[in-house]
Amino acid sequence: MARGDETTGITAFGTYIPSMRLHRKAMASEVGWINPALNGYRHGVRAICDFDEDVITMAVEAARRCKDLQALGEIFAIVAASTTFPFADRLNASVVAAAAGLPNCVQAVDIANTQRAGVSAFRVAERLSAADGAPRPVLCVAADRRRGRPGSLVEMTSGDASAAFLFGCENVIARIVAHRVSTVDFVDHYRRANEAYEYGWEERWVRDEGYRKIAPPVLTCAMEAAGVSSAEIDHFIFPSTIRGIAAGLAKSIDIRDDAVRDDFQDVIGEAGAAHSLLMLADTLCAAGPGEKILMAGFGQGCEAIVLETTSLIKSISDRQGVRALAESDQHELPFIRYLSFNGQLEPDFGPRAETDRKTALSAAYRHADRVARLIAGKCEKCGTVQFPKAKICVNPNCGHEGNQSDHALAQEAAVIKTVTTDWLGFSRNPPNRYGMVEFASGARMIMNFTSAPDELPVGSEVSMVYRIQEFDPYRKFHRYSWKAKSADGRIMET
């Protein structure tokens, strides 16, 4: 197929980068004695998930920043990509779909097992959107949380992040013009099932026999299929942890040096399957109308996509690029706490950590709307909003008995009414902080606070974020819920 479908394309996008940062200098100081070559990578920082974040929570945040929950409720399908999904035999996209407010009739697909999974998911989502000659909105989201052994190059160069793209036929800002792919069982690295860490091969071999031989023919064929020359490529996206790969490939196929896009290695790291899409989001923030973008992903072959922006690209000119977002919200994470968060160090949290946290799957299913979608009830008589929904209105002046309509709270701002700091209850990042919050609609509930190194004062404005509530260490099950996060420290009148 030489040309993409002319009625569908990218209509919106969003990115999410966790606020925790691990300084590579600190990493090299701790583990550089294992491999002195790591000192060559000691500059910059890498983005790290908080103790209650993972691929699913990052994917939800990217989706929410792509569109609001009301718009996401009209999605026809979701395609999720990652090499580090928390579940191997549970549809991870279904967890994202529920938290992002997608309808139960949504089609959901997971794509994994290769670093180019994000680019593949991007193409699948575009095709689903254009299927059957009736364009429908489809969401593509990619997130990764790669982990390496302490002292490995993977640990030094990786970063955690996610990106989401919405495809549709209205207000299209960029379209796929051509797509080409090769599948080659070239093993640059691999991770066996049920293994935490990957095994990587020698960098020179990967560079010379992999990138330099496998990628150029696919990139060239994609440009030929699009009917554009290398000189017409305005932006070239090719992520790699090996330095100089993108610039070298651009030179080999005569793409201008200034077309090679920033890979954010110094402020984020390499976000695995999500990185090509993260770079595309940044590119769209900077691109003008009619510009050509060549995006690729490498892994067991190469997949390349040529895109062209439309005149509507001007409508997103006020968006911050990825580098600006990465530099705007940063909290330093000590190396030893990073090891604890990622299960590479097991501190003695004492008897408080020994409580059995078994999740009743039947109860979780029955309360899915309340927990996953944060749905409250609205009294049909007086309009009072309460959480959870009930058969009796909590308003003492009403007390109406009957069904309550759904009212979504996930997008509403809220204000802290009370704060408790608890050093006795177990937390992987003590202390626990929780309290009463009041939503703009008047609903009140007790919530955990997250990403709060210090106690938030009463009156602080908070927003809702989807996070890991508990992890069952015996059955290896994550339970997710909504938490309150500081909204840039603002204090509201109460």
C-alpha positions, 0 to 999 in steps of 0.5 A, a space after each residue: 500500500 503506497 498511501 495511507 487512508 486519506 480520511 483518518 489520522 492523528 487527532 490528539 496525543 498525550 505524554 506522561 513522564 514520572 516526576 522521580 529522577 535518578 541521577 546517573 552520576 549517583 548510579 555510577 558512583 554506587 556501581 561504577 566499580 563493577 563496570 568502569 565503562 559506565 562512567 561514560 554515561 554518568 551525565 544527566 538523569 533518568 525518569 523513574 516510576 514512583 513506588 506506586 506507578 507502573 506501565 498501566 498507570 503511566 498508560 492511563 495518564 498518557 491517555 487522559 492527557 490525550 483527551 478528557 474522559 468524556 471524549 475517551 468514552 467514545 473510543 471504539 478500540 484501544 491498542 496498548 504496547 509494552 515489553 514490561 506489562 505487569 500481567 502475562 495472562 490478563 489483558 492489560 489494555 482492559 485495565 487501562 480502558 476502564 481507568 481511562 473511561 473507555 466503554 465496556 464495548 471497546 475492542 482491546 489489544 495488547 502488543 508486546 515482545 519487541 522494542 518496536 511494539 509501540 510503532 506496531 501498535 501505532 500502525 494497528 490502531 490507524 488501521 482499526 480506525 479506518 477499517 470497514 470504510 467507517 472511520 472510528 476513534 481508536 486509541 494507541 498507548 505505549 508505555 515501558 518500565 525497563 529494568 536492568 541489573 545494577 551495574 548494567 548499561 540497560 539500568 544506566 540508559 533506560 527511562 520510564 515514560 508513556 505516550 498516547 495517540 488518538 486516531 479519527 477522521 475529525 481535526 486530523 493533525 497528521 496522517 500516515 502516508 506509507 508504512 514498511 516493515 521487515 522481520 528478522 530474527 536478529 538477537 541484540 538482546 532478549 529476556 526469557 519469560 518469567 525473567 526480570 532482566 534481559 541479556 544483551 549482546 556486544 554493542 559493536 555487533 548490534 550496531 554493525 550487523 543490526 542497525 546498519 544493515 537491517 534498518 536502511 533498506 526499510 527506511 528507504 522503502 518507506 520513503 519510496 512508498 511515500 513518494 518522498 526523497 530523503 531530502 524532503 524528510 523534515 524530522 527523523 525519529 529513530 531511538 537507540 541507546 547506542 550513541 550516534 545510531 540515528 545520526 549515522 543512519 540519517 547520513 547513510 540514507 542522505 537525511 539532513 543532520 538537522 532532521 534527526 530528532 532529540 532522543 531525551 537521553 539526558 533527561 529521561 532515558 530510553 523508554 523502550 517500546 514507548 520511545 518512538 511515540 514519545 519522540 513523535 509527540 515531541 516532533 508534532 509539538 514543533 512541526 509545521 503544516 505539510 512537513 514529512 516525518 520518518 519514524 522507525 522502531 527497531 527490534 527483530 527487524 525494523 518498522 518504518 512509517 512516513 507521516 505528513 502533518 496537516 494545516 491543523 498542526 498549528 492548533 497544538 502550537 501551545 503544547 510543551 515539548 517532551 524536554 520541557 515537560 521532563 524538566 518542569 517536574 523533577 524530584 530526586 530519588 536516592 539510589 537505595 530507595 530506587 532499588 527498594 521501589 523496584 524489588 532489587 533490595 528488600 528492606 526489613 519493614 517489620 511485622 507491619 509488612 507481613 499482612 496478607 493483602 489478598 484481593 477478592 477478585 469477585 469483589 473487585 469485579 462487582 465494584 469495578 465502576 466505583 474503583 476503576 472509573 471513580 464513579 460517584 452517585 448523584 441524587 436525582 432529587 436534590 443533585 447531591 453527589 456522594 461516593 460511593 453510590 447508595 440507595 439513600 441520599 446522604 443530604 440530611 435535608 433530602 434523604 431521597 431513596 432510589 437510584 442515583 445517576 453516575 457522576 465521574 470524579 476522576 477529572 474533577 479538582 478537589 481540595 484537601 480538608 484533613 491530612 493524616 501522616 501515618 508511620 505505623 501502617 506499611 508503605 514501601 515509601 513511608 509514611 502513609 499520607 491520607 485524608 479527606 478531600 472535597 471535590 468541586 461537585 461537593 462529594 467527599 471521600 477519604 483518599 491516599 495521597 501520592 507523590 508528596 514528600 512533605 505533608 500537604 497543608 489543608 486547603 491544597 488543591 489536588 487532582 486524581 491520578 490512577 496508581 497501584 494501591 496494593 501489591 500482593 507479594 504472595 499471588 503477585 497481583 496489583 490492585 489499582 485505585 485512584 489517589 490524590 496528587 498535589 496540583 502544583 502546590 496551590 492553596 485554595 480558600 476553604 
